[in-house]
Amino acid sequence: MSRLPAWVLLAVFIAGSCGGEDEASRRGPTILFASGADLQSINPLLTVHPLARQVQRYVLLMTLARYDSSLVARPYLASAWRWSDGSRTLTFRLRTDVRWHDGTLTTAHDVAWTLNAARDPATGYPRLSDLADIASVTALNDSTVALRFRSPPAFEHVPDVLTDLAILPAHLLDSVPHARLRTAAWNARPVGNGPFRFVAHEPNRRWVFAKNAAFPLALGGPPHIDRFIVVVVDEPMIKLAALVAGELDFAGISPQHAAFVRRHEGLMIRDYPVIFPYGLVFNTRQPPFDDPRIRLAAALAIDRQEIVDGYLFGFASVADGPVPAGVPGYVPFPGLPLAPDSARHLLASLHQRPRFELLTVGSGEAALEQMLQARLAAVGFDVTIRQLELSAFLGRVYGPRHDFSAAVMGIPGDVGLGYLQPLGDLTGIPVPADPVAAQRLFAERLPVIWLYQGRGVQGMNVRVRGVQTDMRGELPTIASWHVTP
């Protein structure tokens, strides 16, 4: 499918459409949103895919609380919460008007089941470490759930993980062993309780959601659009052509194409901050990056400003660590200088020419990877680039064998900085739970060479109104989107 022209994509995804400049208006209140890869999993216990996580918490399902545009946690499925017992117990009072799309009432049993499944290592929840301080989760009655903590937190606020982990329907999943949740039937035909209900999924082609006409009025009521369709388009140029032709309403745009999109009437660019640092991630369990001197040589060889200017056209900033400036908890550490001569001398003193395979996601030109390859080759590395589709990449990098030497990748982040500690499992160097200590470890031991802090760049059809893009992502206001005639 990745080699099909844009007009074929239209025929594949929209039955009976006619194309041309009027294509977007012909769709009416149906929004087509491009994704470069399938959503990996719709189950929030199993996925690290950034767009999938947004679809889970803003489209199909609900979280206990959710951030507003100022990153303040506000009630959502939980109508209120309070701390007690010397800040060791956090009690949530749930709304009583939220139903699963099969008509079953959403209760505290669903919350307790979801959180306890996430706390079980057998499940494989990516943010397991963020729940380590929770001693127990108990449904006190249908509308009340209590979380007991092992020790009082530093601040009485809703843990960030509870704004990210969407609640699942226990009545459809509690018979599935946690270790087998990856094969649960629910994953293929999910039943949610959010503003949109699941309609269809064609693997590697599209996800279709329709508005939930029964979504509570107190939460905004049913969405203003009829359908939201995530369309998988893995070729950047096809994605761009489809956006310009009106076949897509949203498409992530390569920075070099932003000016081109801006010249088209009816389109606009949305540029917004994200917590999604890009880095060259090393597997320190195996050569050559088990040697800290080789990691240092690689870090000294890479020109990060060259990447920001030449590859990202300024839609990013040079990274001095895994946390973007401006995010709560950010600690500045002095970055390493660009020093290719020092890198060359360091490798020469080791009497070896390190060889490794650089893994990446994609099927295109791999411009970033080629820039890294050239800079590393110039100081004495022998680098081979291997591009994989997303699921194969995730399997090799995140799988139990961690079958890679180095990978260039973005790391999906969160306001609570819970994404830092799991990088220890990825790289083979344990990362402290304390965010300050974690950032110091990254600066000193270099399990990752942080390249840049990117920005989201979306091309968008101006017919869609009510869109707000910010550090939460592209979809936080989707229930309020509407289209102009």
C-alpha positions in Angstrom: 0.0 0.0 0.0 2.9 2.4 0.7 3.7 2.6 -3.0 0.1 3.4 -4.1 -0.5 6.9 -5.5 -2.7 9.3 -3.6 -5.8 8.7 -5.7 -5.7 5.0 -5.0 -5.5 5.7 -1.3 -8.7 7.7 -1.7 -10.4 4.7 -3.3 -9.2 2.4 -0.6 -10.4 4.5 2.3 -13.5 6.3 1.2 -15.9 4.3 -0.8 -17.6 6.2 -3.7 -15.6 9.4 -3.3 -14.7 11.6 -6.3 -11.4 13.3 -5.4 -10.4 16.8 -6.3 -10.5 20.1 -4.4 -14.0 19.4 -3.2 -13.1 16.1 -1.6 -12.9 17.4 2.0 -16.2 19.1 1.8 -17.9 16.0 0.3 -16.9 14.1 3.5 -18.9 16.4 5.7 -18.5 15.7 9.4 -16.0 12.9 8.9 -12.4 13.6 9.8 -9.5 11.7 8.2 -6.3 11.7 10.3 -3.1 10.3 8.9 -0.8 8.1 10.9 2.6 6.9 9.7 2.0 3.4 11.1 -0.8 1.3 12.6 -1.7 2.1 16.2 0.3 -1.0 17.6 -2.5 -1.7 20.0 -5.7 -0.1 21.2 -5.2 -1.5 24.7 -3.7 1.1 26.9 -2.0 -1.6 29.1 0.1 -2.7 26.1 1.1 0.2 23.9 3.8 2.9 23.8 2.6 4.3 20.4 2.0 8.1 21.0 -1.0 8.4 18.8 -2.5 5.2 20.1 -2.3 6.6 23.6 -4.1 9.7 22.5 -6.8 7.7 20.8 -7.3 5.7 23.9 -7.7 8.6 26.4 -9.4 11.1 24.2 -11.4 9.1 21.7 -12.4 5.5 22.8 -11.9 5.5 26.5 -11.7 7.7 29.6 -9.0 8.4 32.2 -9.7 9.2 35.8 -8.4 12.7 35.3 -7.1 14.7 32.4 -4.9 17.7 31.9 -6.2 21.0 30.7 -4.0 23.2 28.4 -2.1 24.5 31.5 -1.2 20.9 32.4 -3.4 21.0 35.5 -5.3 17.7 36.2 -9.0 18.1 36.0 -11.9 15.6 36.8 -13.0 13.3 34.0 -14.2 9.8 34.8 -13.5 10.8 38.4 -15.7 13.6 39.5 -13.6 14.4 42.6 -10.7 13.0 44.7 -9.1 13.6 48.1 -6.0 12.6 50.0 -6.3 11.2 53.6 -4.5 9.1 56.1 -1.4 11.3 56.2 -1.3 11.5 52.4 -1.1 7.7 52.1 -4.6 7.2 50.6 -6.0 8.8 47.5 -9.8 8.2 47.1 -11.6 8.8 43.8 -15.4 9.5 43.5 -16.5 8.4 40.1 -19.2 9.7 37.8 -22.3 7.6 37.8 -23.6 8.5 34.3 -20.8 6.9 32.2 -21.7 3.7 30.4 -19.6 1.3 28.3 -20.7 1.3 24.7 -22.5 -2.0 25.3 -24.7 -0.3 27.8 -23.0 -1.6 31.0 -22.3 1.0 33.7 -18.7 2.1 34.3 -17.9 1.4 37.9 -15.1 1.4 40.5 -14.6 -2.3 39.7 -13.4 -1.3 36.2 -10.9 1.2 37.7 -9.6 -1.3 40.3 -9.3 -4.1 37.7 -7.4 -1.8 35.3 -4.9 -0.5 37.8 -4.3 -3.9 39.3 -3.7 -5.4 35.9 -1.2 -2.6 35.2 0.5 -3.3 38.5 1.1 -6.9 37.6 4.5 -7.4 35.9 2.9 -10.3 33.8 0.8 -7.7 31.9 3.8 -5.8 30.6 2.4 -2.3 31.2 5.1 0.1 29.9 4.7 2.5 32.8 4.8 -0.2 35.5 7.4 1.6 37.5 5.1 4.6 37.9 2.8 2.4 39.9 5.5 0.9 42.2 4.5 3.0 45.2 0.9 1.9 45.1 0.4 -0.8 47.7 -3.3 -1.6 46.9 -6.2 -0.5 44.8 -9.7 -1.2 46.2 -13.2 -0.6 44.9 -15.1 0.5 48.1 -18.4 0.6 46.2 -19.6 1.1 42.7 -18.6 4.7 42.6 -15.6 4.9 45.0 -12.1 3.5 44.6 -9.2 4.0 47.0 -5.5 3.8 46.2 -3.2 3.1 49.2 0.4 4.3 48.9 3.4 2.7 50.6 4.7 6.2 51.5 3.3 9.7 51.3 4.2 11.4 48.0 6.1 14.7 48.0 3.1 16.6 46.7 -0.6 15.8 47.0 -1.5 15.7 43.3 -3.0 13.2 41.0 -0.1 11.0 39.8 0.6 11.7 36.1 0.1 8.0 35.2 -3.5 8.3 36.1 -4.0 11.0 33.5 -2.5 8.7 30.9 -3.8 5.2 31.6 -7.3 4.9 30.2 -9.7 2.7 32.2 -10.8 -0.7 30.6 -14.1 -2.7 30.9 -13.5 -5.3 33.6 -16.6 -7.2 32.6 -15.1 -8.0 29.2 -11.5 -8.6 30.3 -11.3 -9.9 33.9 -11.5 -13.5 32.7 -8.3 -13.1 30.6 -5.1 -13.9 32.5 -2.9 -10.8 32.6 -0.1 -12.5 30.7 -2.5 -13.2 27.8 -4.0 -9.7 27.5 -2.0 -9.2 24.2 -4.2 -11.8 22.6 -7.5 -10.7 24.2 -10.5 -10.6 21.8 -11.3 -7.1 23.1 -8.1 -5.8 21.4 -9.6 -6.6 18.0 -13.2 -5.3 18.7 -12.8 -2.9 21.6 -15.7 -1.6 23.7 -15.1 1.8 25.2 -16.9 4.4 27.2 -15.5 7.6 25.6 -16.9 10.2 23.2 -16.4 7.9 20.2 -17.2 4.2 19.8 -15.2 1.7 17.8 -16.6 0.8 14.3 -13.9 -1.1 12.4 -10.2 -1.8 12.1 -8.4 -2.9 9.0 -4.8 -3.8 10.0 -2.2 -1.4 8.6 -5.0 0.5 6.8 -7.4 2.3 9.1 -9.3 2.6 12.4 -12.8 3.9 12.3 -14.7 5.5 15.2 -18.2 7.0 15.3 -19.6 9.5 17.8 -21.1 8.2 20.9 -24.6 9.6 21.0 -25.0 8.7 24.7 -21.9 10.5 25.9 -22.9 12.5 29.1 -24.1 16.0 28.5 -22.2 17.1 31.7 -19.0 16.1 29.9 -19.8 18.0 26.7 -22.3 15.6 25.2 -21.8 13.8 21.9 -19.0 15.0 19.6 -19.7 17.5 16.9 -18.2 15.3 14.2 -19.8 12.0 13.1 -16.7 9.9 12.4 -13.0 10.0 13.1 -10.9 7.8 10.9 -7.2 7.1 11.5 -5.7 6.3 8.1 -2.4 4.5 7.9 -0.1 6.2 5.3 3.5 5.3 5.7 5.0 7.3 2.8 5.6 11.0 3.6 5.1 12.1 0.0 1.9 10.2 -0.4 0.7 11.7 2.9 1.6 15.2 1.7 -0.1 14.7 -1.7 -3.3 13.3 -0.1 -3.4 16.3 2.3 -3.1 18.8 -0.6 -5.7 16.9 -2.6 -8.2 17.1 0.2 -8.1 13.4 0.8 -6.8 13.9 4.4 -7.8 16.5 7.0 -4.7 16.0 9.2 -1.2 14.8 8.3 2.1 15.0 10.1 4.4 17.0 7.9 8.1 16.8 7.5 9.6 20.2 8.4 10.9 20.7 4.9 7.4 20.6 3.6 5.9 23.2 5.9 6.4 26.1 3.6 4.8 24.2 0.7 1.7 23.4 2.7 1.4 27.0 3.9 1.1 28.2 0.2 -2.0 26.1 -0.3 -5.3 27.9 0.3 -7.5 25.9 2.7 -4.5 24.4 4.6 -2.5 25.5 7.6 0.4 24.3 9.7 0.0 23.7 13.4 3.4 23.8 15.2 3.3 22.9 18.9 5.6 21.6 21.7 5.7 17.9 22.5 7.4 15.8 25.1 9.1 13.5 22.6 12.9 13.7 22.7 14.8 12.1 19.9 18.0 10.2 20.6 20.5 7.6 19.5 19.8 4.8 22.0 22.5 2.3 22.8 22.2 -1.3 24.0 25.0 -1.4 26.5 24.6 -5.1 27.1 26.7 -5.9 24.0 29.6 -4.6 22.0 30.5 -2.0 20.9 28.4 0.2 23.2 29.1 -1.8 26.4 32.3 0.4 26.4 31.6 3.9 27.8 34.5 5.3 25.8 32.9 4.3 22.5 29.6 5.9 23.7 31.6 9.1 24.5 33.3 9.0 21.1 29.9 8.8 19.3 28.5 11.7 21.4 31.5 13.9 20.5 31.1 13.1 16.8 27.5 14.2 16.3 26.6 17.7 15.3 23.2 18.3 16.9 22.8 21.8 15.6 23.4 20.5 12.1 20.4 18.2 12.6 18.1 20.9 13.9 19.0 23.3 11.1 19.5 20.9 8.1 17.0 18.2 8.8 14.3 19.9 11.0 14.5 23.4 9.5 14.4 24.9 12.9 11.3 23.0 14.1 13.2 21.7 17.1 15.9 22.6 19.6 19.2 20.9 20.5 18.7 18.5 23.4 20.9 18.6 26.5 19.0 15.7 28.0 15.8 13.7 27.9 13.5 16.4 29.3 12.5 19.5 27.3 13.1 22.9 28.9 9.9 24.3 30.4 8.6 20.9 31.5 8.3 20.6 35.3 11.3 18.7 36.6 13.7 19.8 33.9 17.3 20.0 35.1 19.9 21.6 32.8 23.2 19.8 32.5 26.2 21.0 30.4 26.0 19.3 27.0 29.0 17.7 25.3 30.7 19.8 22.7 31.0 18.9 19.0 34.6 17.6 19.0 35.2 15.2 16.1 39.0 15.3 16.5 38.7 14.2 20.2 36.3 11.4 19.1 38.8 10.3 16.4 41.7 10.3 18.8 39.7 8.4 21.4 38.8 5.6 18.9 42.4 5.5 17.7 43.6 4.9 21.2 41.3 1.9 21.5 42.8 0.4 18.4 39.5 -0.6 16.9 36.9 0.5 14.4 33.5 0.0 16.0 31.0 -1.6 13.7 27.2 -1.6 14.4 23.8 -1.7 12.8 21.7 1.4 13.3 18.0 0.5 13.5 15.3 3.0 12.5 11.6 3.1 11.5 10.7 4.0 8.0 10.9 3.2 4.3 12.0 6.5 2.9 15.2 8.4 2.5 16.5 8.1 6.1 18.0 11.6 6.0 18.6 11.8 9.7 20.2 8.4 9.8 22.4 9.2 6.9 23.6 12.4 8.7 24.4 10.3 11.8 26.1 7.7 9.6 28.3 10.3 7.9 29.4 12.0 11.2 30.2 8.7 12.9 32.1 7.4 9.8 34.2 10.5 9.8 35.7 9.7 13.2 36.1 5.9 12.6 32.8 4.1 13.1 31.5 1.6 10.5 27.7 2.1 10.5 25.0 0.2 8.5 21.5 1.6 8.4 18.5 -0.8 8.7 15.0 0.5 8.3 12.1 -1.5 9.7 8.4 -1.1 9.8 7.1 0.0 13.2 6.0 -3.4 14.7 9.3 -5.1 13.7 11.3 -2.2 15.1 9.4 -2.3 18.4 9.8 -6.0 18.6 13.6 -5.8 18.2 14.2 -2.8 20.5 11.6 -3.3 23.2 11.3 -7.1 23.0 12.7 -9.3 25.8 15.9 -10.0 23.8 16.6 -6.3 23.0 18.0 -7.4 19.7 19.8 -4.2 18.6 23.1 -2.4 19.0 21.8 1.2 18.4 18.5 2.7 17.4 17.5 6.2 16.5 14.1 6.9 17.9 11.7 9.2 19.6 10.8 8.5 23.2 7.1 9.2 24.1 7.2 11.3 27.2 4.9 12.4 30.0 4.6 15.3 32.3 5.4 13.2 35.3 8.7 12.1 33.7 7.7 8.5 34.2 9.3 7.7 30.8 12.9 8.1 32.2 13.2 5.0 34.3 11.9 2.4 31.7 14.9 3.5 29.6 17.0 1.5 31.9 15.5 -1.7 30.6 15.9 -0.5 27.1 19.6 0.5 27.4 20.8 -2.0 30.0 21.9 0.7 32.5 19.4 1.0 35.4 17.9 4.4 35.7 17.0 5.9 39.1 13.4 6.6 39.9 14.2 10.2 41.0 14.0 12.4 37.9 16.9 14.6 38.9 19.2 11.6 39.5 17.9 10.0 36.2 18.9 13.1 34.2 22.3 13.2 35.9 22.8 9.5 34.9 22.0 10.2 31.3 24.5 13.1 31.3 27.3 11.1 32.9 26.9 7.6 31.5 25.5 8.3 28.0 23.2 5.3 27.5 21.5 7.7 25.0 22.9 10.5 22.9 20.0 13.0 23.0 19.8 14.7 19.6 16.9 17.1 19.7 13.6 18.1 21.4 11.2 18.1 18.5 8.0 20.0 17.9 4.8 18.6 16.4 4.2 19.7 12.9 0.7 18.9 11.5 -0.7 20.0 8.2 -4.5 20.6 8.6 -7.5 21.4 6.5 -9.0 24.7 7.8 -12.5 23.3 7.5 -11.9 21.6 10.8 -12.5 24.1 13.7 -12.1 23.8 17.5 -8.7 22.2 17.3 -6.1 22.8 20.0 -2.7 21.3 19.7 -0.3 21.6 22.6 2.0 19.4 24.8 -0.9 17.0 25.3 -0.9 16.2 21.6 -3.3 16.6 18.7 -6.5 15.1 20.0 -7.3 16.6 23.4 -10.2 18.7 22.1 -11.5 16.2 19.5 -14.9 16.0 21.1 -15.3 19.7 20.4 -14.1 19.7 16.8 -16.6 20.7 14.1 -16.4 21.3 10.4 -17.5 24.3 8.3 -19.9 23.6 5.5 
